[in-house]
Amino acid sequence: MSRLTTAFAQLKQQNRAALITFVTAGDPNYEQSLALLKALPEAGADIIELGMPFSDPMADGPAIQRANLRALAGGQTLPRTLQMVREFRAENQKTPLVLMGYFNPIHRYGVPTFIEQAKAAGVDGLIVVDLPVEHDAQLCTPAQAAGLDFIRLCTPTTDENRLPKVLTGSSGFIYYISVAGVTGAASASEQQLKQALSRLRRHSRLPLAVGFGIRSPEQAAMVAHLADGVVVGSALVEKIAEAASPEQATADVLALCRELSAAVHEARNT
């Protein structure tokens, strides 16, 4: 089984949801970003999404847009992101790691080269937010053939006709975007999530992770009652932007990660 499948299966046995944390590779700099990446599992992250910096991240809100710009200004590139994964894997062979981003940098790098190097580095899956199912042949199909999971995004506006197409070929887990809009937007209500996740479960047996707008331990706990995974990104990335130093940024992100982890992992016991 893949690391993602194993992680979700183990958490299900423990009656716990997964905490899925997002950070941007190279933010605030390579060294501190790598140190943060290595420390997230011990702080409670069950799965890590690592953002591939891009100059035009149109699905992301201001916090992650600025993180992309900081990383790019610091010299972060796709090869350096893959190197970061290799350094992470040298110490951690257990925690699933998913690369999240946009197709343009992958296309420029060369799809076959990217897939080969990502797999060799220890990447477990891909989330490419601007590549619809109609273009599966460009990345999804060859990535899955190489053993990389391809995680689909579903939204509140994905209708009944579109949903089966979106979920076709999906693997690893399904990422449900809980609100229409960009990352960091307002969160969905408990009732809205119940209805949405019930609909998705009629179409797929894959684990369901919910993201966008989850900022506090209380919100994370509410989602953990309903979903298999809770994705938190902007709230963590903002800690980096607000910190007085890169070292303080790492400490602040890890402190929030520990709070979120406690809330997510205890949610079903309360």
Helices and strands as residue ranges (DSSP letters): H 3-13, E 18-24, H 30-39, E 47-51, H 62-73, H 78-89, E 97-101, H 103-109, H 111-121, E 125-128, G 133-138, H 140-145, E 149-150, E 152-154, H 163-167, E 174-177, H 190-201, E 208-211, H 217-226, E 229-232, H 234-242, H 246-266, G 267-269
